[in-house]
């Protein structure tokens, strides 16, 4: 799915425009949302309303959106939109959109979305959950470990062209503790790839990190707090 570029064409309607006949900027985010859901339907063969049944999730809610407006779109213009997943992480992903008018880019945008399910402890809330490894375009490995005092962690990692992506889920660490995820290399040196402060929903939240492609190979992972190693996880 990471290699799929979903394309569609549509006509700018009067309802998309302000009184001068130019598309109101917020409408472009509606176009992005529309294409993201259609792209997933095309890639997975599952209608948006059926994602919950197929994957046990609530949906793929939007948590951030950005856009660059390059030229105006006007009433009755024929627009082409190209959408693709530019990056998969453990529980979130980036979608890139380009809207063109007359063959020239008019708007460039991006979205951050999460793979979300209902929180079993509070049905009103949502929580992020890992994107299934079987989903096209995702290639994650996971290692789990337990340390002293019952501290536990799951570290997910994916080798990308630009480097390595990481997601870490921890539990039994006191709320308010600032933690770090380190990659330990074969020569014993370390690279810090993530940092976070534990919150009340610990055990349900995945934290993201990354490491450049030029870094050394991964030998093991360490989670630290207050300059102490809480646990070590070794990939198999």
C-alpha positions in Angstrom: 0.0 0.0 0.0 3.0 2.3 0.6 3.6 2.1 -3.2 0.0 2.9 -4.2 -0.8 6.3 -5.6 -4.6 6.7 -5.6 -5.8 9.2 -8.3 -9.2 10.6 -9.0 -10.7 13.5 -10.8 -13.6 15.8 -9.6 -15.2 19.1 -10.6 -15.2 22.1 -8.3 -18.8 22.8 -7.3 -20.4 26.1 -6.4 -20.8 24.9 -2.8 -17.0 24.5 -2.5 -16.5 28.2 -3.2 -16.7 31.5 -1.5 -18.8 34.3 -3.0 -16.0 35.2 -5.5 -16.1 31.7 -7.0 -12.8 30.6 -5.4 -12.5 27.4 -3.3 -12.4 28.3 0.4 -9.1 26.9 1.8 -10.7 24.7 4.4 -12.5 22.8 1.6 -9.2 21.3 0.5 -8.9 19.4 3.8 -12.3 17.9 3.0 -10.9 16.8 -0.4 -7.9 15.3 1.4 -10.1 13.4 3.8 -12.3 12.1 1.0 -9.4 10.7 -0.9 -7.7 9.1 2.1 -10.8 7.0 2.8 -11.2 6.1 -0.8 -7.6 5.1 -1.1 -7.9 2.7 1.8 -11.1 1.3 0.3 -9.2 0.7 -3.1 -6.1 -0.8 -1.4 -7.9 -3.1 1.1 -11.1 -3.8 -0.7 -13.0 -2.8 2.4 -15.6 0.0 2.6 -14.8 2.7 5.2 -17.9 1.7 7.2 -16.6 -1.9 7.4 -13.1 -1.2 8.6 -14.2 -1.9 12.2 -15.4 -5.4 11.3 -12.5 -6.2 9.1 -9.7 -5.0 11.4 -11.3 -4.6 14.8 -10.8 -0.8 14.9 -12.9 2.3 15.2 -11.3 3.9 12.1 -8.3 6.0 11.0 -8.9 9.4 12.6 -7.0 12.5 11.6 -4.7 14.0 14.2 -2.8 16.6 12.1 -3.1 18.2 8.7 -1.0 20.7 6.7 -1.3 22.3 3.3 0.5 24.7 0.9 -1.7 26.7 -1.4 0.0 27.3 -4.7 -2.7 28.6 -7.0 -6.5 29.2 -6.6 -9.1 26.6 -7.6 -12.3 28.1 -9.1 -15.9 27.1 -9.7 -16.2 24.5 -12.5 -12.5 23.7 -12.6 -11.6 20.1 -13.1 -9.2 19.0 -10.4 -7.0 15.9 -10.2 -5.9 14.6 -6.8 -3.1 12.1 -6.2 -2.9 10.5 -2.7 -0.4 8.1 -1.2 0.8 6.8 2.1 4.3 8.3 2.4 5.2 6.6 5.7 3.9 3.9 7.9 4.8 3.9 11.6 3.7 1.4 14.3 0.4 3.1 15.1 0.2 6.0 12.7 0.9 6.9 9.1 1.4 9.9 6.8 -0.7 10.6 3.7 0.5 12.9 1.0 -1.9 14.7 -1.4 -1.3 16.8 -4.5 -4.3 18.6 -6.1 -3.6 19.8 -9.7 -5.6 22.1 -11.9 -4.9 22.1 -15.6 -1.9 19.9 -15.0 -0.3 22.3 -12.6 -0.1 21.8 -8.8 -2.6 23.9 -7.0 -2.4 22.5 -3.4 0.1 20.2 -1.7 -1.0 18.7 1.6 -0.3 16.0 4.2 -2.2 14.3 6.9 -1.2 12.3 10.0 -3.7 9.6 10.9 -3.7 6.9 13.5 -5.0 3.3 13.6 -7.5 3.7 16.5 -9.8 1.4 18.5 -12.1 2.0 21.4 -10.5 2.1 24.8 -11.7 -1.1 26.6 -11.6 0.8 29.9 -13.6 3.8 28.7 -15.8 3.2 25.6 -16.1 7.0 25.1 -12.4 7.2 24.4 -10.2 6.0 21.6 -6.7 4.7 21.8 -4.0 4.0 19.2 -3.3 0.3 18.4 -0.6 -1.3 16.3 -1.2 -1.3 12.5 -1.5 -5.0 11.5 1.8 -6.4 10.0 -0.3 -7.9 7.2 -1.4 -4.5 6.0 0.2 -3.9 2.6 3.2 -1.6 2.9 4.0 -2.3 6.6 7.1 -4.2 7.6 7.5 -4.1 11.4 9.3 -6.4 13.8 8.6 -6.4 17.5 10.6 -7.4 20.6 9.3 -7.6 24.1 11.0 -7.5 27.5 10.4 -7.3 31.2 12.7 -5.6 33.8 12.8 -5.4 37.5 9.7 -4.3 39.4 7.5 -5.6 36.6 8.4 -2.9 34.2 7.6 -4.1 30.7 8.0 -2.8 27.1 7.3 -3.7 23.5 9.6 -2.1 20.9 8.6 -2.2 17.3 11.0 -1.2 14.6 11.0 -1.0 10.8 13.8 -0.6 8.3 13.1 2.2 5.9 15.0 3.8 3.0 15.8 6.9 5.1 16.7 4.9 8.3 14.9 3.1 11.0 11.5 3.9 12.6 10.6 2.9 16.1 7.5 2.7 18.3 7.7 1.8 22.0 4.9 0.8 24.5 5.8 0.7 28.2 3.9 -0.3 31.3 4.5 -0.2 35.1 6.7 2.9 35.0 5.5 5.7 37.4 3.5 8.5 35.9 5.6 11.6 35.2 8.9 9.7 34.6 11.0 10.9 31.6 12.2 7.9 29.7 14.6 7.3 26.8 14.8 4.5 24.2 18.3 3.7 23.1 19.7 1.5 20.3 22.8 -0.3 21.4 25.2 -1.0 18.6 27.5 -4.0 18.2 30.6 -2.0 19.4 28.7 -1.0 22.6 27.9 2.6 21.6 24.4 3.9 21.9 22.0 6.1 19.9 19.0 7.7 21.6 16.0 7.3 19.3 13.1 8.4 21.4 12.2 10.2 24.6 8.9 10.7 26.4 7.2 11.4 29.8 4.9 8.7 31.1 1.2 9.6 31.4 -1.9 8.2 33.1 -2.7 6.1 30.0 0.6 4.2 30.2 0.3 0.8 28.7 -2.0 2.0 25.9 0.2 4.7 24.2 2.9 4.0 21.6 5.8 6.6 21.4 7.6 7.2 18.1 11.3 7.6 17.4 13.7 7.3 14.5 17.4 6.8 13.6 19.3 7.9 10.5 20.3 5.4 7.9 24.0 6.1 8.5 23.8 4.8 12.1 25.4 1.4 13.0 23.3 -1.8 13.1 21.0 -2.6 16.0 22.3 -5.1 18.6 19.7 -4.5 21.4 17.4 -1.9 22.9 17.6 -0.2 26.3 15.0 1.9 28.1 16.4 4.3 30.6 15.2 6.8 33.2 17.3 9.0 35.5 20.4 7.6 33.9 19.5 4.1 35.0 18.7 1.2 32.6 15.1 -0.1 33.4 15.2 -3.0 30.9 17.0 -4.4 27.9 15.4 -6.0 24.9 17.3 -8.1 22.5 15.9 -8.8 19.0 15.8 -12.5 18.0 
